[in-house]
Amino acid sequence: MRHAVIIFALCGAICVYNFGDAVRDMAPGGRGGDAALSLVRFVKGFNGKTDDRTREFFGYLDKTLSSFSWDKLVKNPYTRPLGEGYDGVVLQGGKAGDQYFFRLSDTCYDNVSVISFGSFIAEMGLKKNGEAGSTPKYSGFFRAKAGTSVFSHRSLVNLAEGLLKVLDPENIKAMQTYKERNLRYIKNDSLQVVHEMYKAFPKSSEIFRKYIYIYGTQLLRDDSNEKPVTRVRVAMLMQMKELSRDYPAIADYLDSMRGLLTCRLKLLTPDGLCFTEVLLDTREDFLTLWTITREGYAIPWGKDGKPVFAKAFKPSELTDFSFTTQMDLAFDFYGLKLDIPGIRMACRYKDEKDKGTFTLHQENAPPSLVSGRLASVIPKWVVDLAIPKDFGSHVDEFVSTMYRANKGRGSMLTLTWNMKDPSQVAFSAAGESEFAENFLTRLAPAVFIHQMRLKDETKEEAGRFIANYMNGLEQDLIPYASEQYVQTCPD
């Protein structure tokens, strides 16, 4: 009896914050599980239908990309004047009964109020700029709005903070202390946390872990500072053998893009401190993420790698937060290498009573670096491109045009969540930029058509994979519905 009381007291004192708690805390009142479940069921039931005119429009787009022309995009049988010299289209979609319909619309964008979950309207336009004799330039804009039910900017920051709480050093220690008997000898913290994720979402994890290997993860408890922190490195690798056995078309598609792109993204505070770093590398690791955390705080670090506790912040407590994204891009196109280091975007996040906003605009136009040369054996479509010797200048012109877009205002993106009715959040997005017509605008569509566009068999396999995963995720989320879930300590 004495031992039972001690165990009960210990469990009451140290309770693990787990992945299920992070899901529930996405929405007020612990209803994040309900919201996530409704989203999964919406995706599961999605079966988009459209009309002949809309199908013809997408077919026209496909042909235009195959033999690219800005003029054919601006003026074609499907566009209409949108004001201020722009020509473009409006797309509209929503659910009717058990079907989801989307189509080209003649409706005025400003006259449509989008409320129901999943319904949307989007407007996209282009116009030609530039003086005679100069490089033709095209201004482009888009704006869209959609109903997102209870999902808002706060859902994203709450989920991020919940995951940071899971990775708190003391929380991980509690996972180790009260784990099941058959896992008592797992000494590696990262393996324990991965196991907890698999235990929280067993059905979807069964699919996920078969094709994505995440045991490259490192979670190191660092006690060398004034406070213990967790240094996080999450690495994901594709299990290509398993994938090719079950989904050969998807495996072939991913293999065709091996080495094509490397992207390193850093999120920096106004002081230049890094608080998150992400690496997408198609040569080796699929995805790697680094951060430092404690008690749900994101803790920035300096160039020496030491955490700066004075600049730590909880995502859910941010009301007006400015930061910078710094992106290094590297492309390897059949041996021809293109590097664009240090692309910076100024970002601002605001959380107000009934509204959230996120703005982003390009802050610089760094010079590119071209090296290497095309391999001796390349596809005919690459030969037909006739890559110019001054390829780097085409890239620089394209990037600098985006930087100086729209009469010096620069390329920008704004996301807004209207929360006057928290149960029916209205999301909107707006962006504008400017593009130079040069070789790069021929290369990008060609790469998309020949390297990145999904073939029919790849689409079929992707649909099957998503359906299997969503079925598993739906079953996993049911226990986290608000009426059913009670946080408990592990046995």
Buried (B, 14 or more C-beta within 10 A) or exposed (E): EEEEEEEEEBBEEBBBBBBBBBBBBBBEEBBBBBBBBBBBEBBBEEEEEBEEEBEEBEEBBEEBBBEBBBEBBBEBEBBEEBEEEBBBBBBBBBBEEEEBBBBBBEEEBEEBEBBEBBBBBBBBBBBBBBEEEEEBBBBBBBBBBBBBBBBBBBBBBBBBBBBBBBBBBBBBBBBBBBBEEEBEEBEEBBBBBBBBBBBBBEBBBBBBBEBBBBEEBBBEEBEEEEBBBBBBBBBBBBBEEBBBEBBEBBBBBBEEEEBBBBBBBBBBBEEEBBBBBBBBBBEEBBBBBBBBBBBBBBBBBEEEEEBBBEBBBBBBEBEEBEBBBBBBBBBBBBEBEBBBBEBBBBBBBBBEEEBBBBBBBBBBBBBBEBEEEBEEEBEEEBEEBEBEEEBBBBBBBBBBBBBBBBEEEBBBBBBBBBBEEEEBBBBBBBBBBBBBBBBBBBBBBBBEBBBEBEEEBBEBBBEEBEEBBBBBBBBBBEEBBBEEBEEEBBE
